[in-house]
Amino acid sequence: MKALLLAAVCAILAGCASGAAAPAKETEKVQESGPAQAGTEPEAAAEETAAEPAAEPEAATEESAAADDGVMTYAQYMRAPLGSQVVVETYVQGKHVLEDGRASIYTQDEDGGYFLYEAEMTPEVYDELVPGRKIRVSGEKSEYSMELEILHAQITPEEGEYFAPVEDVTDLIGTDELIYQQNCLVSFKGLTVEPAKEGSEEAYLYRWDGTGSEGDDLYFNASKDGVIIQFTIETDFTNSASDVYKAAKELKVGDVIDLEGVLYWYLEPSPHITKITKQP
């Protein structure tokens, strides 16, 4: 863990496009998620990490001051201390369902990803947040279990669009560099489906601990070169009627698959998957 956090500080100025980004917090569903090893009690691991600011103010370059309109670059956002107010312009890449006037939004610009945790909005604004849509966001930079996020986000739709490329991060599995792709669109190629729980031949679980039922989030494990990651199908992101949910239920231990989704983080990589392709 210390090595991972040290590596995050060293690469703080890089973003998703160049293979670097660092961690902010998540929805109630994600907070109940288990770590990559199935069966681990999440409550025992969900302590908030006391992350230090990414860099001392005096170490910042001349770009450390935000633009006249207060909008930060991705590098400036990453330098901002936890708990500080941030303003960014970014682009919607995916969204959770709107519930009680709140929705969590995955966004990304050319330099890195941002996660807006349970932002308050009207149904009208929510409907405008289609993939690619440019938005201005102001809120509080926060962190939960190594996941960076923006709390209390105020969202203003703007003109402009950007569709982030899906970055293949297969070679980063098991390395400290994977976290720098946090909150970005990613893919994993040629992974092998592993048992969802030790001693079981089931390929997936309803909820992280298997206590759920049809319609709940799905969890499955897949590996590359002996490194196992737990993947999630979030039903408030991709519902139980979606193709990816159906595909996850057809998985068998030993299947070789390609995956796409958003690289969420919960102490470990905990990707939220939007597409599953079974290799022949």
N, C-alpha and C positions, 0 to 999 in steps of 0.2 A: 504493500500500500504506500509506504514512504517513497519507494522508487517511482511509483506511478504519479504521485503528486509532484515530486521533484521534476519529472519529465514534463508534466503539464506546465510548470513555470518556465522551463527552458524553451518551450515552443509556443509561448503565449501569443506571439504576434502572427502566427500562421493560422489559416482557416481551413475549412473543409476542402476547398478546391485544391489545396496543396498538401493535403494529408495531415492537417493540424487544426485542432480546436480544443477548448477546454470546457469542463463542466459548468446547472442551476436548480428546481423542485418539481413535483408532479401531482397528478390528480389522486383522489381517494382510491381509484382503481389501481393506479400504479403504486401507491404507497402500500397496498396490500400485497403487491407482487413479491414473489420469492426471488432470491438470488439465483445465479445460473445453475447451481447444483440443486436439483429438485429435492424437496423435502426439508430444506433448511428453513428454520423458523424465521420469517422476515422480521418479526418484532425484536428478535435478538440482535439483528444486524442493522436496524433502521435508525440508529442514533445519528443525529445531524453531525456532520463533520465540520470542524472549526477551521474552514479553509481560510488561509491568509490572502490578503489582496494580491493580485497577480504581480504587481510591481510597485515599488516605491514611486511616488509622484516625481521625485527628482530624477528618476531613471528614465522617464518618458521622453520621447523625442519632441520636436516642435509640433508634431501633429496631435499631441496629447490634449490640447485645448479643443473643445468641440467647435463646430462651425457656428457662425453668427446666429443661426436659427436654433442652436442647441442640439442639432442632430450629430450623433457620434458615429465614427467609423467602427467597424468590428473590433479593430485593435484597441480603440479607446474604450469600447464597451468591456473588453476583456480586462483592461487595466483598472476599471472602476472598482472600488471596494464593495464588498458585499454590504447590502443595506443602503447603498446610495441610490439616488434617483438617476435613471438613465433614459435617454431618448434615442431611438434608432428608426431608420427607414428600412423596411425589409419586405419580403414577399411571401404570401401564403403558399404553403406546399401541401397542407392537410389540416383537418380540423376534427375535433371530437364533436359529439352531438351537443346541442344547446339544451341545458337543463337548469331551470330556475334562474334564467337570465345569465348563465355563465357557460363558457366553453373554453377548453384548452386548444391552443393553436400551434401547429408546427410551422415555422417560417425559416427562410434562408435567403441570404444575398450572395453575391459573388465571392465573399470572403469567409462566411461561416453561418452556422445555424443558431436560431434562437427559439426557445420554448416559452410560450405565454401560458402561464398556469391559471386556469379558471378565470379568464378575463370576463368582466361584466360587459354586456352588450345587449342591444335590442334585437329582436328577430330580424328587423330590417337590415341592420349592420351585419348580422350573422350571414344573411343571404348574400351579401355582397362579397363575402370572404371566400371567393372561389379560387382554386389553384392558379397561381401566377399573379394574383392581384397585389399591387403595391399598397402598403399601409405604413402609417406613421404610428409608432408605439412609444408611450411614456409609462414608466412604472418603476418598481424597486427591484434591483438586482438581488437575487437570492440563490441559495444552494441547498439541496436536500439530497443526502446520501450520494454526493458527488455529481448530481445532476444540476446544472445551471438552469435558471429560469428567471422570468420576469413576472413579479407578482403585481396585483392591482393594476394590470395593464389597461391603459386608456388607448383605444384603437380608433384611428381616423383613416378611412379608405382614401387613397390618392390615385391619380392617373399614372399608369405605367404597369408593366408586367415583366416577370422573369420566371422562367421555369428552370429550376436547378437540375443539373445533370445528376444521374444516379452513379455514385462513385463505387467502383469495385474495391472492397476492402478485405477481400479474402486473405491476401498476404499479410494483413495486419493482425489477424487472429492470434491471440496469445502474446501480443507485444504491447508495450506501454503506449505506442503511437496510436492505437485504435481509438482511444478516448478523444483524440483531437478531431475526430469526425463526428463528435457528439451533436445530436439534433439535426444532422444532415441526412439527405436521402442516400442510401447505401445499398449495395448488393453483396451477396455471398454466393460463391460458385462451388459446386462439387462437394457439398457437405453430406455427411452420412447421418441418417436418423438414428438416434440412440434411445434406449428405454427411457420413458418419461419419469420413471421412479426406479430406484435401485431394487433389483430382484423381480421386476415386472417386465412383461413383454409388450405392454401397452405403449403406443407411440405418442400419446398425448393425454393430458389431464384437463378436466374442467376445473378452473381456478388452479392456482399454483400448487395447492396441496391435495388436489383431487376431491375436494369436498363439494364441488359444484355439480351442475347438471346442464343439459342441453340449453343453449342460449347464453351461458356464462362465458367468460374469457377462456381461451384455449392456450395451453402451454405445451411446448414440446422441446426436446433437446436434440441438437445436431452437433456434429464434431468435424474438425479438420485437423489432421495430423495429431490426433490424440487430445486436442483441446476441445472441451465441450462448452457450448453456449446454450442458455435457455432462451427460447424465442416465445413471443406472445402475440396472440391475435386478440386485440382489444376490441370488444364488441361496441363500445361507444365511439370507436374510430372506424372499424370495419365491422359492420353488424353481422349477426349470425346467419343472415340470408346471403351474405356475400360469397363470391367465388373462392376467396382465400380461406374463409371459414370452412367451407365444404371440402376444399382441398386438404386442409389440415386433418380433417376427420378420416381421410382416406390414406393417411400416411401409415407405413409399416416400418418396423425396426429394420434397418439395413438399406432402406431406400436411399438413393443418392439424389439430392435436390439442389436447385438454385433458389435463392430467396431475394426479395426486395422489400424495403421498408424504411423506417426512420430509426436512426441509432439513438434510442433513449438509453439512459444509464441509471442503474440502481445498485450502487456499490460495485457492480460489475456490468459489462455490456448486457443490456436487456432490450434488444431490438423489437420494435412493434412492426410486425410484418404485414405487408399489403399484397404480396404476390408469392405464390409457391409454384415452381415448375419442377416436375419429376423428370429426371434424366432417364433415357431408355436403358 
